[in-house]
Every structure is written in C-alpha cells, then in structure tokens.
Amino acid sequence: MPAGRPRKTKEQKELQGTYRPDRDNLDAPPKGELIIGMDAPDFFDATEKMVWDQVFGELKKINLIYSVDIMSLVILCQELGSYFRLHKLSRGKLVTEDESGRLQYNADMYKIKATQSQHLKNAKTLMVDFGLSPQARQKLQMALIDPSGEREANQDTRNNVLPPKPE
C-alpha cells in the first residue's frame, strides 16, 4: 500500500493554482458523466428502493455520482437491502432453553446472523468507497464547490482543502 499524502484531483489542483500538465496522471480512468437524476432499477424491492433514494440523493447533493459508479451503487443498495431483510428475520435468540432447562443452540439463527454480518461488512466497504462515512470524508478531503466555482458557505475550512479565491 503506497504511503504519503492522498492525491488531489485535477480540479483541486487547478483551483489551488498548482496544476501542471506535465505531471498530470494520464493513466487515470475517466470519471464518466455526472448523473443528475436516475430512478432505482426495476428489479429492486421496496427496501432497496428506499436505500437507493437516500444514498443517491446524498451523492447527488455533493456531485459525486458518475456513470461509472452506478453498478457499485446498485450493489450497495442490494447489500443494505439484504441486511435489513435479515435483520427482520434475526429477531429470535441464538440460544434457547428447552423443556428440561438445558440451553439449546439455534444453528439457523446463527447462520442468519453471520450472513447479516457479511452483508453489513460488504455495504460498509462500498460506503467508504463512496465517501459515505465520516472517516472516508476526512480521508478524501472532499471539496464541495457550487457550479459557479465559489466555495460553499458551510464547507469546513480547517483542513485548508481549498485556498481562498484570489481577489
């Protein structure tokens, strides 16, 4: 795993006045086009559509959903949907007591809990990729810019992500 500072995007470097074309990363994959609005896929159930609406809405607010991200977003919604469905099933106990007072291990409930845990782990990994956790946002140091190029009024400037605009 490479060490050092996280890489800045071309847009961040241009805003800071430090962009140099000779040092541009030519191997970087294209981002694709920015997605403004998109309905949830038809094969989603109600839970997955709810997750889609919520996550897509947040990503759209910060202009962070591109055409290449749609498949990952679909998988994220399916993983969270599976987690929520299994959560409803897993309300039973892992250990129960039989008529004689002995503790009985509920193997089916354990399998449900283990599967639920794996869905949550997969979803968390994808959420970090999208910057949907506090740690990921801090690590990515996302710069929120409005279309006119001005800073957002509510942007946290403690990390000095963007310098003040020159007068």
N, C-alpha and C positions, 0 to 999 in steps of 0.2 A: 504494500500500500504506500503510495507516494506521500512524503511529508511536505510540510511547508504551508504557505497560505493558500486559501481557496482561490481558484481562478475567478477573475472578474469577466463579465460578459463584454462583448464589443461595445454594446450600448453604454454600459457603465464607464468604460474607458473613454468613450467619445464625450460623455457628459463631464468627465473629470479633466479632459484635455490631455490625456496620456496615451491615446490610441496611436499606434504606429503600424501602418500597413505591412511593413517588412517583418513584423513579429506576430502577425495575425495567424491564428491556428487554422490552416487551410484544411486540415483533416476533420474538423468539427462537422458533425452531421447537421443537415438543415433542420430547422425547427418546424418547418411546415407553416401552414397558415393559421392565424389566430381564429379560434372558433368563438363566434359571438352568441349563438343560440342553437341548441340542439335538444330534441326530445329524447327521453330514455328509450332504449331499444324495446321493440315489441315483445321480446321473449322474457322481459323482466316481470317478476311478480310485484305485488304492492310494496313489500318491504324494500326490495331492490330499487324500485322507482323512487321511494322516499329518500333513500340514501343518495341516489343519482341527483335528485333535485337539490338536496342540501349541499353536496360536495361540488357539483357543477356550478352552483350559484356562487359559492365562495371562490372557486378558481377563476370564474369569470370576472368577479369584482377586482381581482388583482392582475388581470390579463395574463394568466398563467396556464391557459388550456389551449393547446395547439393540436392540429390534426393528428400528429404522431402520438399524442397522449391518450387518444380515445380508447384504444384497446386496454391499456393499463387501467383506465378509469372504469371500464366495464368489469374487469377482473376484480378491482377493489370493491365495487358495488355488490358483485356476486359473493365475495368472501364475507363482507359485512352482513349481507342478507342471510347467508348460511349461519353465521354466528348468532344472529338474532333468532332465527328459527330454532336452532338447537338450544338456545337459552330458554325458550318456552318449554321444550321437552325435558330439560335437565332440572326441573324444579323438585325432583324426587331426591331421596337420600342415597348416598353412596353405601352406607352401612345401615341395615335394618335389624330389628330384633324379631326372632321367630317366636312361636308359641312357648317353647321351653326356656326362653330367656337368653338363648345364645345369639351372638351377633352374626348376621349373615351379610356377606359381601355382595353387593349388587353389581355384577360384572357389566351388565348392559348400560347402567348409568355411568359407570367409569368410562366405557368406550365413548359414550356421548360427550362426556366432559373432556376427554382427550381430543376428540375431533373438534369440539368447540374451541378448545385452546389453540389448536393448529390453525383454524380459520382466523382467529384473532391475531395470531402471530403473523400470518400472511398479510392480513389487512394493515397491520401496523407498519410492516416493511414498505408496503405501497404508499401509505400515508406519508412516511418520511420522504419517499421519492418525490411526492407532490408538494412537500413543504407544509404539510398539514399537522405539524406538531411544533410546540414551542422551541424544542431543541433544533429541529430542522430549519425553522425560520431563522434562528440565530446563526446557524451554520451557513445557510445560503446567503444571509445578509441581503434579503430581497429589497430592492429599491422600488418603492411604489411611485410611479410617475403618471401624471394625468396626460391626456393626448397632446396638450399644448406644450409639454416639456417642463412645466412648473412642478415644484415639489408639492406633495400632499401636505395639507396643514397638520394632519395627525401623525406624520411619519416620525419615528423615533430617530433622533439625530445623535444619540450618544455614541454610536459606533462610527460616526462620520462616514457613512456609506456614500453619501454624495456631498460634495462641497457646495457652499452657497453659490448661486448663479452670479456671474460677474455682472456688474452694472454697466 
